[in-house]
Amino acid sequence: MKQIALDIGLATGPTLKSFFVGPNEAALRHLELWVGEKSNSVTRSPVPTYLWGGEGSGKTHLLKAVQEALREQGATVGWLDATVQEPPEFNEGWAAVLMDDVHLYTAVQQHAAFNWFVNAQTQQIGVLGVGALPPADLKLRDDLRTRLGWGHVFQLHVLSEPERRAVLRQAADARGVFLSDEVMDYMLTRFSRDLGSLMELLDLIDGYALQTKRGITIPLIKSMMEDS
């Protein structure tokens, strides 16, 4: 059965608090300490950190959450992902260097990433990178690949089916809404199983149910999709 990936975007953006930790507590706690507070941001460790895992494990969520946490502290960061065709020059004013989907980098992006990495280390600026593979398996230039594995490396694990169900149930209970097993089955089989998408779907369903003054049922979800 084909799953529907909703194009629904995050209204407030990913945060560390909104990350559903599951088996990834060590990585989350590390990032919470790494981000720190504005008052002690000078103590942020310059030792690089690398997160890796499969699709839906939360890599980009955590990277964007760190970006948002630093932005709230008034800091600016260097951001590089596979869509940045012309990476800017390294900026000494950056509080950190953040690299998304490093496994997809082109030769130009790899050159920029290595340059950023070397400059960041010289300036004692932290580097946080994420990718789909462990550092040793990345198909990147050797000097960049080895540097990504220099510091703290965490594997992120996708939440299991029971964990996803438990998170959905908890989120629904917190809203004071009831999700039947049939509705949850429908959500997990007809839509993207990525937890972030499922939580956004719950937001939409709850809002639509309130608007239409109906309980959350499979017919309500079908009606919502027809009206969208």
KEKE-3310 file (N, C-alpha, C; in steps of 0.2 Angstrom, whole numbers, plus 5000, padded with zeros to 4 digits):
npx = (5004:5003:5012:5007:5017:5016:5016:5019:5027:5035:5028:5034:5047:5060:5065:5076:5069:5057:5061:5059:5065:5067:5078:5089:5095:5107:5114:5105:5106:5120:5120:5112:5120:5131:5125:5122:5120:5117:5124:5135:5141:5153:5160:5157:5161:5175:5177:5173:5157:5148:5133:5124:5113:5099:5085:5073:5077:5080:5091:5092:5082:5088:5100:5094:5088:5098:5103:5093:5092:5105:5102:5093:5101:5107:5117:5126:5127:5137:5130:5128:5122:5117:5110:5116:5123:5134:5144:5147:5161:5171:5167:5173:5165:5155:5146:5146:5149:5138:5133:5124:5117:5130:5134:5130:5137:5144:5159:5163:5156:5162:5175:5172:5167:5178:5187:5180:5180:5193:5196:5187:5192:5204:5200:5194:5180:5165:5160:5147:5141:5130:5125:5121:5128:5141:5157:5168:5163:5159:5158:5168:5181:5197:5203:5192:5183:5190:5191:5178:5176:5183:5180:5166:5155:5139:5127:5111:5095:5080:5064:5055:5041:5031:5036:5034:5020:5017:5022:5013:5001:5004:5005:4993:4985:4989:4984:4971:4963:4956:4963:4959:4963:4961:4961:4975:4981:4978:4984:4997:4999:4994:5001:5016:5029:5038:5042:5041:5033:5021:5018:5015:5004:4995:4993:4986:4975:4969:4966:4957:4947:4943:4938:4928:4920:4920:4923:4939:4941:4942:4934:4934:4947:4949:4940:4946:4958:4952:4947:4959)
npy = (4994:5011:5024:5040:5055:5068:5085:5096:5104:5111:5121:5128:5125:5112:5107:5104:5100:5095:5083:5066:5055:5041:5027:5036:5043:5047:5054:5065:5071:5074:5084:5094:5098:5102:5113:5122:5137:5154:5162:5154:5150:5151:5140:5130:5114:5112:5100:5090:5084:5070:5064:5049:5039:5030:5035:5045:5044:5055:5064:5077:5084:5086:5093:5105:5109:5112:5122:5132:5133:5140:5151:5157:5161:5172:5169:5166:5154:5143:5135:5120:5111:5098:5105:5117:5126:5135:5136:5148:5158:5154:5160:5169:5174:5165:5154:5141:5127:5119:5104:5096:5080:5075:5064:5066:5076:5086:5087:5101:5105:5096:5101:5114:5111:5104:5115:5124:5115:5115:5128:5130:5122:5128:5140:5136:5133:5124:5109:5101:5088:5078:5062:5048:5037:5029:5037:5030:5024:5033:5040:5050:5063:5059:5067:5074:5065:5058:5068:5070:5059:5061:5066:5065:5052:5047:5035:5036:5029:5023:5025:5011:5002:5000:5010:5022:5021:5023:5036:5043:5040:5046:5059:5062:5060:5070:5081:5079:5071:5057:5043:5029:5012:5008:5020:5024:5013:5016:5029:5025:5016:5023:5035:5044:5036:5042:5050:5064:5068:5061:5067:5080:5077:5073:5085:5092:5084:5085:5099:5099:5091:5099:5110:5105:5100:5086:5069:5060:5050:5037:5041:5055:5058:5055:5064:5076:5075:5075:5088:5096)
npz = (5000:4995:5004:5010:5008:5017:5013:5023:5031:5045:5058:5068:5068:5070:5087:5101:5112:5106:5100:5099:5109:5111:5108:5107:5117:5122:5111:5111:5124:5123:5113:5119:5130:5122:5115:5126:5136:5132:5141:5144:5132:5128:5132:5124:5117:5106:5100:5086:5081:5075:5068:5063:5053:5047:5036:5043:5056:5063:5060:5053:5059:5072:5069:5063:5075:5083:5076:5078:5092:5094:5086:5094:5104:5099:5090:5075:5062:5051:5038:5028:5016:5004:4994:4993:4981:4979:4991:5004:5009:5023:5039:5052:5062:5065:5076:5076:5065:5054:5046:5034:5028:5023:5016:5003:4997:4984:4974:4975:4986:4996:4996:5001:5013:5019:5020:5029:5040:5044:5046:5057:5067:5069:5074:5086:5085:5085:5076:5069:5061:5050:5043:5032:5034:5043:5048:5042:5031:5022:5006:5003:5000:5007:5017:5023:5026:5037:5046:5050:5058:5069:5082:5093:5089:5085:5083:5076:5079:5071:5078:5084:5079:5090:5098:5091:5091:5104:5106:5098:5105:5117:5114:5109:5120:5128:5122:5124:5116:5108:5101:5092:5090:5077:5070:5072:5066:5053:5051:5052:5041:5029:5028:5029:5038:5046:5061:5063:5053:5056:5068:5064:5056:5066:5072:5061:5060:5073:5073:5062:5067:5078:5071:5063:5072:5076:5080:5080:5067:5055:5043:5045:5044:5030:5025:5028:5020:5007:5007:5007)
capx = (5000:5007:5011:5007:5021:5013:5020:5016:5031:5035:5026:5039:5054:5062:5068:5078:5063:5052:5064:5056:5072:5068:5084:5094:5095:5114:5115:5101:5110:5126:5119:5109:5126:5135:5122:5123:5116:5120:5129:5141:5142:5161:5163:5155:5167:5176:5178:5168:5152:5145:5127:5123:5108:5094:5080:5068:5080:5080:5097:5091:5079:5093:5104:5090:5086:5104:5103:5087:5094:5110:5099:5089:5106:5109:5123:5125:5131:5138:5126:5130:5119:5118:5107:5120:5128:5140:5145:5151:5168:5171:5166:5175:5160:5151:5147:5147:5148:5133:5134:5118:5118:5137:5135:5127:5141:5148:5166:5163:5154:5167:5180:5170:5166:5185:5189:5176:5182:5200:5196:5183:5196:5209:5196:5190:5173:5162:5157:5142:5139:5126:5125:5117:5133:5147:5162:5172:5159:5157:5162:5170:5188:5199:5204:5186:5180:5193:5190:5171:5176:5188:5177:5160:5151:5133:5122:5104:5091:5073:5060:5052:5033:5028:5038:5030:5013:5017:5023:5007:4996:5005:5004:4985:4982:4991:4979:4964:4959:4956:4965:4957:4968:4960:4964:4982:4983:4977:4989:5004:4999:4993:5005:5023:5030:5043:5038:5040:5027:5016:5016:5012:4998:4991:4991:4981:4969:4966:4964:4952:4942:4940:4935:4922:4917:4919:4928:4944:4939:4945:4931:4936:4954:4948:4937:4951:4962:4948:4946:4965)
capy = (5000:5017:5029:5047:5059:5075:5091:5100:5109:5112:5128:5132:5122:5107:5109:5099:5098:5091:5077:5061:5052:5034:5024:5040:5048:5049:5059:5071:5074:5077:5090:5099:5101:5106:5120:5126:5143:5160:5164:5149:5147:5151:5134:5125:5110:5113:5094:5089:5079:5067:5059:5045:5035:5029:5039:5045:5043:5062:5068:5084:5087:5088:5098:5111:5111:5115:5129:5136:5135:5144:5157:5160:5164:5177:5167:5164:5148:5141:5129:5118:5105:5096:5110:5124:5125:5139:5138:5154:5157:5153:5166:5169:5176:5159:5151:5133:5125:5113:5101:5091:5075:5075:5058:5068:5082:5086:5089:5108:5105:5093:5106:5119:5107:5103:5122:5126:5111:5117:5135:5130:5119:5133:5146:5133:5133:5117:5107:5096:5085:5072:5059:5042:5032:5030:5041:5026:5022:5039:5041:5057:5064:5056:5072:5076:5059:5056:5073:5069:5054:5063:5067:5061:5049:5044:5032:5037:5023:5024:5022:5005:5003:5001:5017:5027:5021:5025:5043:5046:5040:5051:5066:5063:5061:5077:5085:5077:5068:5049:5039:5022:5008:5008:5027:5024:5009:5020:5034:5022:5013:5027:5041:5043:5033:5047:5052:5071:5069:5059:5072:5085:5074:5073:5092:5093:5080:5088:5105:5098:5089:5105:5115:5102:5098:5079:5065:5058:5044:5037:5045:5062:5059:5055:5070:5081:5074:5078:5096:5099)
capz = (5000:4995:5009:5007:5012:5018:5012:5028:5034:5053:5059:5073:5067:5075:5093:5105:5116:5102:5098:5103:5110:5110:5109:5105:5122:5122:5106:5113:5130:5121:5110:5124:5133:5117:5114:5132:5136:5130:5146:5145:5126:5126:5135:5120:5115:5099:5097:5082:5083:5069:5069:5057:5054:5042:5035:5048:5062:5066:5060:5051:5065:5078:5066:5063:5082:5086:5073:5081:5098:5093:5084:5100:5108:5095:5087:5068:5061:5044:5036:5022:5014:4997:4990:4993:4975:4979:4998:5005:5012:5031:5043:5059:5067:5066:5083:5074:5058:5054:5039:5033:5022:5020:5011:4996:4995:4978:4975:4977:4993:5000:4996:5006:5020:5022:5022:5035:5045:5046:5049:5063:5072:5071:5078:5091:5083:5085:5070:5069:5054:5050:5036:5032:5035:5048:5044:5038:5025:5018:4999:5002:5000:5013:5023:5026:5030:5043:5051:5052:5063:5074:5088:5095:5084:5088:5078:5078:5077:5070:5083:5083:5078:5097:5101:5087:5093:5111:5106:5096:5110:5122:5111:5108:5127:5130:5118:5127:5111:5108:5095:5092:5087:5070:5067:5072:5061:5047:5050:5051:5035:5024:5028:5030:5045:5049:5067:5063:5049:5060:5073:5060:5054:5072:5072:5056:5061:5078:5071:5058:5071:5081:5066:5061:5078:5075:5083:5076:5065:5048:5039:5046:5040:5023:5023:5028:5014:5001:5008:5007)
cpx = (5004:5006:5011:5012:5018:5018:5017:5020:5030:5033:5031:5046:5055:5066:5071:5073:5058:5055:5062:5062:5072:5074:5090:5095:5102:5116:5111:5105:5116:5125:5116:5115:5130:5132:5123:5118:5120:5126:5136:5143:5149:5164:5161:5161:5168:5177:5172:5163:5149:5139:5126:5117:5103:5089:5075:5071:5081:5086:5096:5087:5083:5097:5100:5089:5092:5105:5099:5090:5100:5107:5096:5094:5109:5115:5121:5129:5132:5134:5127:5126:5119:5114:5111:5125:5134:5141:5149:5157:5167:5171:5168:5170:5155:5152:5148:5146:5143:5133:5128:5119:5125:5138:5133:5132:5144:5155:5167:5161:5159:5173:5179:5170:5173:5188:5186:5179:5188:5200:5192:5188:5201:5206:5193:5183:5170:5159:5153:5140:5134:5126:5121:5122:5138:5152:5166:5169:5157:5161:5164:5178:5191:5200:5197:5183:5183:5192:5183:5171:5181:5186:5172:5156:5145:5129:5115:5100:5084:5069:5056:5044:5030:5030:5035:5023:5012:5018:5016:5002:4997:5004:4996:4982:4984:4987:4972:4960:4961:4958:4964:4963:4967:4962:4972:4985:4983:4982:4996:5004:4998:4997:5012:5024:5035:5039:5037:5034:5021:5013:5012:5005:4993:4989:4986:4975:4965:4963:4957:4946:4938:4936:4928:4917:4915:4924:4933:4943:4942:4941:4933:4943:4953:4945:4942:4956:4959:4948:4953:4967)
cpy = (5006:5021:5036:5051:5066:5081:5097:5105:5110:5120:5132:5129:5117:5110:5103:5096:5094:5085:5071:5056:5045:5031:5029:5045:5051:5054:5066:5075:5077:5084:5096:5102:5105:5113:5124:5132:5149:5162:5160:5146:5147:5144:5128:5121:5111:5106:5092:5083:5076:5063:5056:5041:5035:5035:5039:5044:5050:5066:5075:5087:5090:5093:5105:5113:5114:5122:5134:5138:5140:5151:5161:5163:5170:5175:5165:5158:5147:5135:5127:5111:5103:5101:5116:5123:5129:5141:5144:5153:5157:5160:5165:5170:5170:5156:5143:5132:5118:5111:5095:5087:5075:5069:5060:5074:5080:5087:5096:5108:5102:5098:5112:5117:5106:5110:5124:5122:5114:5123:5134:5127:5124:5139:5143:5134:5126:5116:5101:5094:5079:5069:5052:5036:5034:5033:5036:5024:5027:5039:5048:5057:5062:5061:5074:5070:5057:5061:5072:5064:5055:5063:5062:5059:5046:5041:5033:5031:5025:5021:5016:5007:5004:5008:5022:5027:5024:5033:5046:5046:5045:5058:5067:5064:5068:5082:5084:5074:5060:5047:5032:5018:5008:5015:5026:5019:5012:5025:5031:5018:5017:5033:5039:5041:5037:5050:5060:5072:5066:5064:5078:5083:5075:5080:5094:5090:5083:5095:5104:5096:5094:5109:5112:5099:5090:5075:5063:5051:5043:5041:5052:5063:5059:5061:5076:5081:5077:5085:5099:5101)
cpz = (5000:5001:5006:5012:5012:5017:5017:5032:5042:5054:5063:5072:5072:5081:5096:5109:5112:5099:5102:5103:5109:5112:5108:5110:5123:5118:5108:5119:5128:5118:5115:5128:5128:5116:5119:5132:5134:5135:5147:5138:5124:5128:5130:5117:5108:5096:5092:5084:5076:5071:5063:5058:5048:5041:5040:5055:5066:5065:5058:5056:5070:5075:5066:5070:5085:5083:5076:5088:5098:5091:5090:5105:5105:5091:5079:5067:5053:5043:5029:5021:5006:4992:4989:4987:4976:4987:4999:5008:5020:5034:5050:5064:5068:5073:5082:5067:5058:5046:5039:5027:5019:5015:5004:4993:4988:4979:4977:4984:4998:5001:5001:5013:5023:5024:5028:5041:5048:5049:5056:5068:5074:5075:5084:5091:5082:5078:5071:5062:5055:5043:5037:5034:5040:5044:5040:5031:5020:5011:4998:5002:5007:5019:5026:5029:5036:5048:5054:5058:5069:5081:5091:5090:5087:5082:5080:5075:5076:5075:5080:5082:5085:5100:5097:5089:5100:5111:5103:5101:5115:5120:5111:5115:5130:5127:5121:5121:5111:5101:5095:5089:5079:5066:5067:5067:5054:5046:5049:5044:5028:5023:5029:5037:5049:5055:5066:5058:5052:5065:5070:5058:5060:5073:5068:5058:5067:5077:5067:5062:5075:5077:5064:5066:5078:5079:5078:5074:5058:5043:5039:5043:5033:5021:5023:5022:5008:5001:5007:5000)
residu = (MET:LYS:GLN:ILE:ALA:LEU:ASP:ILE:GLY:LEU:ALA:THR:GLY:PRO:THR:LEU:LYS:SER:PHE:PHE:VAL:GLY:PRO:ASN:GLU:ALA:ALA:LEU:ARG:HIS:LEU:GLU:LEU:TRP:VAL:GLY:GLU:LYS:SER:ASN:SER:VAL:THR:ARG:SER:PRO:VAL:PRO:THR:TYR:LEU:TRP:GLY:GLY:GLU:GLY:SER:GLY:LYS:THR:HIS:LEU:LEU:LYS:ALA:VAL:GLN:GLU:ALA:LEU:ARG:GLU:GLN:GLY:ALA:THR:VAL:GLY:TRP:LEU:ASP:ALA:THR:VAL:GLN:GLU:PRO:PRO:GLU:PHE:ASN:GLU:GLY:TRP:ALA:ALA:VAL:LEU:MET:ASP:ASP:VAL:HIS:LEU:TYR:THR:ALA:VAL:GLN:GLN:HIS:ALA:ALA:PHE:ASN:TRP:PHE:VAL:ASN:ALA:GLN:THR:GLN:GLN:ILE:GLY:VAL:LEU:GLY:VAL:GLY:ALA:LEU:PRO:PRO:ALA:ASP:LEU:LYS:LEU:ARG:ASP:ASP:LEU:ARG:THR:ARG:LEU:GLY:TRP:GLY:HIS:VAL:PHE:GLN:LEU:HIS:VAL:LEU:SER:GLU:PRO:GLU:ARG:ARG:ALA:VAL:LEU:ARG:GLN:ALA:ALA:ASP:ALA:ARG:GLY:VAL:PHE:LEU:SER:ASP:GLU:VAL:MET:ASP:TYR:MET:LEU:THR:ARG:PHE:SER:ARG:ASP:LEU:GLY:SER:LEU:MET:GLU:LEU:LEU:ASP:LEU:ILE:ASP:GLY:TYR:ALA:LEU:GLN:THR:LYS:ARG:GLY:ILE:THR:ILE:PRO:LEU:ILE:LYS:SER:MET:MET:GLU:ASP:SER)
# end
